[in-house]
Amino acid sequence: MIYDVIIIGAGSMGMSAGCYLTESGQTVALIDSYEPPHNEGSHHGGTRLIRHAYGEGGNYVPLALYSQKLWEELEEKTEERIFSKTGILNFGSKGNEFLETVRKSAEEYNLSLEVMTAEEINRRWQGFQLKDGMIGYFEKNSGVLFSENIVRAYRVLAEKNGADLYTNSYVQGVEMTADQVTVKLTNSEVKGKKLLISAGKGTNQVTRMLGINLPLTPVRKTFSWFKAEESNYKEGLFPGWGYIDEESTYYGFPSIDGAGIKIGRHDGGHLLKNHEELEPFSTFPEDEQETLSFAHKYFSEDIELKEGRVCTYTLTPDEDFIIDYLPGYDNVLVACGFSGHGFKFSSGIGESLAKMLMDKEPAVSLESFRLNRFDYQ
């Protein structure tokens, strides 16, 4: 069989694209080294935040809003829980550039955004103890996405629509002709007309088979759950949140289904070399200490570590995404470098990738994610 599209990497972007392609009648092969959803990529850990007023740049807002629409549609199609409207509080010091971009993007796109002082924040959510002089911006319509549920939902829909999954399969080679792609696996091969590479930290392992090395840096990251008083921190009472200053960036979630408060540090981490395995949680002192110290500083009660996990960010030099055709290959599309803030967009990006692979225009422009902004080999 010759598929319309072969997808290498069936995580958040690849599985989403596969679902939308099959909805349009395309034949699709999804290849993954593991069994999605799994703990080896960037989609595990249960939850992700979705923000609409976007501190990383106002150019992301249309994609965030379109992705939100698709999340709501996905929730209607599946039995999985997809989204919880917890609201998102971004907070930090006054004049913070990130927070100013949040405010400006909300104004530009007429988004609901409540400006709050530290005193007002502490009064509304007794789990916080922010210091005088801090400021917060609260988005009531943003919230939490259930990441593993989402990958599972897209998988179920894609397979229902006829997609073939090649799981626990390792790519050994990629061969190209003018009108066909052959992906060689350990004990078989898959042929198709077009190829999407959405392999996260393994992207360059695939693109190097085509003579291209993209500007990607895999980084080991951690996140943790903490025991805390449910009456202050449970879902429905406590928001999702983000914090940024000149030295660090943190994010967190309310306690969902009694799991405890989830906290992670967005910046920092440990660089990964080649195919290096992720060291387990607690390998480095900061795995536990950084988030615990942050919580003791800004939360109103002592908390206790329950569980920690590791994951991977795949960073580009500017921490914006790469979504483009590979130079010299008009039938090979790559989606990568999501830099720790891409999951919230994976519905909109997946649908956009599907349209591009069918030679259609995406609903939202992805021009700012083109490869030509970088020098690479």
N, C-alpha and C positions, 0 to 999 in steps of 0.2 A: 504493500500500500504506500502511496505517496500522499502525505498529509499536506493540507494547505499551509499549516504553520507548525513548526516544532518549537517548543519552549524549554529552554534549559534553565532550571531553577523554578520550582513550583511553590514558592513562598507567597508572601502577601501580594506582590506585583504580578508574578507569573501566574498564580492561580486565579487571580482576578481577571487578568487578560484572557486566560483560557476559558473562563466562564462566559465572558462577553463575546468572545469569538464564536463559541459553540452556540450561543443564543442567536447568532446571525447565520447559522448554518455552516460554519467553517469546520473542517476536520482538523483536529488538534491532537498532538502528542505532547504530554507534559512529562519532563524528565527531572528527577530529583535524587540526590544522593541518599536521602533518608525517606521517612514516611510522614508526609505533611498532615497535620501540623506537628512540629517536632521542636526539640530544644537546642538545635544546632545552628540556628540562623538568627534572625533579628525580630521574629514575630512572637516568641514565647513570653511567658510571664503573666499571661492572662489579660492584661489591660494596657491601653494606650490613651493618651489625652488627645482630644481634638479641640483646637482653638480656631476661632474665625478671625478675630482682630489679631494680626500676626506681627510679632516683634521682629521676625527674621526678614520682613520686607512686605510691603503692601501688594507686591506682584503675586504673592501667594493667595491672597484673599479670594479671588474668583474661583481658584481651584479648590480651596477649602469649602466654600459654599456649595459648589457643584458636587463635591465628594459627600458632603452632608446629605444632600438630596438623594444620592445613590445609596448611602447607608440606610436611610429610611425606607427606600424601596427594597433593599435587601432584607430588611427585617420583616417586611410583608411577605416575602417569598419563602422564608425559612422558619423552622421551629427554634433556631438558635437565638439567644439574646445578643443583640448587636450593639446597642447604644443606650447609655443612661445619661439623662440631662442633669448632671450634678451641678453645672456651672463651673467656671474656671476663674480663679483669682490669681492674677499676676501681681507680684508685689516686690518692692525694693525701695531704694532711696529716691527722693525727688530729683528730677533732672536726668534720671537714668535713660540712656539712649534707647535701649530696648523698649522700655515702657513708653517712651515718647513715640516710638514707631507703632506700638500697639494703639495708642490714642489716635494717632494720625490715620492709621488704616481704618479704625472704627468710624472716624469722621468721614473719610472719603467714601466709604461704602454704606454709610448710614446704619451701622451696627449698634445694637444695644450695649452700652458700656457704662457702668456705674463707677464714678471716682470716689474713693474712700480713704479716710485718714486711718492711721494705725489704731486710734481709739475706737473708731467705728467698726473696724475689722475685728478687734478683740471683743467688742461688745456683741457683734452678731454671731461670731463663731468662737465660743469660749475655749476651743482647743488651741487658738493662737495666742501668743504673747509678743506681738510686734512692738518695736521700740518707737518712741516719739520721733516724729520727723519722717517716718516711712510713709509710703503711699501705696495704694492698691487700685487696680482696675479689675472690676468684676464683670464677666460675661455670663449672663444667666442662661443663654441658649447653647453654650458649649458644654462639653462633658467628657464622658469616658466611653471608649470603644473596647469591645471584648475581642482581642486580637486573635486568639486561637479559635474561638467560635467562628470568627469571620473567615479564616482560612478553611476551616472545616465546611462552612456553609458554601463557599465558592466551589470547593472540591465536589461536594454532593451535587450541586447544580451542574457543574461541568461534566461530571460522569453521567448524570441523567441525560444530558444533551448529547452524549456520544463521545466525549473526550477519552482517550486512552492514556493511562498513567503508567509510566515506567519508574517505579519507586525503588529505592535502595540500588540505584543504578549509577555507575560512575562513567563519565565521559572520557573516552580514551583518545578521541580524535575527531576533527571536523574537516570534511572535504567539500569543496565548492566547485560547481560548474556554473555556466551562465544562467541556468534555469533550475538548478537543483542543489539542495543541501543534504549531505549525508553525515549523520552523527553516529560515530562508532562507540558502542558501549562495550562492556567487558565480554559479553557473550552474544551480542547481537548488534544490529545497526538499524537506524531509523532514517527514513528518507522523507524529505518535504520540499515544498516550493520556497518557503521563507523561514527564517530563524529569528526568535527573540531570545536574547541572553539576559536573564534577570537572576543571576546566581549569587547576589550579595558579595560576601568576602571572597567567593570563588570566581568572580567575574573574570579577573585577569588570567586565571588558569585556562579559561576557555578562549578569551580573545588572543592570547599568545599563540594559540594553535592557528590563528589567522594572521600572525605577524604583527599584532597590535598590543601595546601595553598602555593601559589607561592610567591617568593620575589618581590612583585610589590608594588609601591607607587604611587597612583594617586595624581596629583598636579594640582591646578587651575592656569591657565595661561591667559594672555590677549594679544590682538593685536589691533592696531588702524590704521585708515585712517586719513590723514591730507590733508588739502587744501594747494596747492603750485602752483607755476607758471608752467603751463603745457609745456611751451616752453623749460623748463629745465628738467622736470621730467617725461614726457610721455613715454609710451612704444615705442620703436624704437629709442629713444635718450638716455634713462637712463637705466643702467643695474639693474638686481637683485644683491644683495650684502649681504655679511656677515662680521661682525666685532667681534674680540675677543681680550681681554687682560686678565690680571691676575685677574680682579675683575668682569667682565661681558662679556656677549655675546649677540649681537643683530643681527637681520637680516631684510631685507626689499626688497621691490618691486617697480618698476616704477608705475606711474599712468596708469592704464589700463582702457580704455573706459571712461576716465574722472573721475574715482572713487577716485582719490587722491593717494598720497604715502602711502603705507602700511608698518608699522614698528612693530616689536615685539621683546621682550626680551626672549632669549632662556633659560637662567639660572634663578634661583630664583623661585618665585611663592609661593603659599600657599598650604600646605598639606591638602588633603581631608580625612575625617574620615568616615568609613563605607559607607553609602549611602547618604552622605551629598550632598545637592543641591548646585550648583554653585552660589555663590553670584554674582549679576549683576555687570557689569562694573561700575566703579567709587565708589564701596564699599570701596576700600582702596585708599589712596592718591597716592600711587605709580602707580596705574592703568593708570593714565594720565601723571604723572610727569616724570616717568623714560624715556619713549620714547620721550617725548617732550624735555627733557633736552639733550638727546643724539642728537636729530636732530639739536638743536640750536648749539651744539658743532661742528658738522661735516658737516652740510649742509650750503649752501651759503646764504640762505635767511630765514626769519622767516616763520614758518608754523603754521597753525591753526587746532586744532582737529576737525574732522568731525564726526567720529563715532568710538566707541570702542566695542569690543566683548570679551567674555570669551570662553575658551575651556579647554580641559584636556590633560595633558601628563600622560602616565602611565610608570613610570620609573623602570628600573631594577637597582640593585646596581652598575653595571659597565656601565650602559646606552647603552649596546649592547642588541640585541633582544633575545627573547626566541622563538625558533621554534623546537619542539621536541614532541615525544610521551610521554604521561604521564606515570610515573613509575607504572607498574602493569596493564597497559591497552594498549595492542598493537593495538587497534582499535580506540584510542582517541588521536588525534593530537591537539596540542595547538600552537597558534601563538599570541604572546602578547609582552608587554614591549617595544614598539617601540620608547619610550623615546623622542618623539618630532622630530625625524629625520627619521621616517620610511616611510612616504607616498611616497616619490620618488621611493621607491623600490617595491611598492605594485603590480605592474604588474609582475615583476620577481618573487616576493614571492608568489603571487597568483598562477601563473603557476607552481611554484615549489611545493606548497602545493597540487595542483591537482595531480601532478605526484606522490608524496609520497602516497597520498590516493589511487592511482591506482597501488601501489607497483612498481613504476618506479623511476629511478634516475633523480633528477633535473638537469637542464642544467648547473647550477652553484652550487658549494658546499655550504651547509649551516651548515657544521660541527661546525663552531665556535659559533653557536647559541644554542648548546646543553645545556640541563638543568644540566648536571653533573658538571658544573663549579661552582654551587652554593650549599650551605647547606640550606635546607629548611625543613619544616614540612608539 
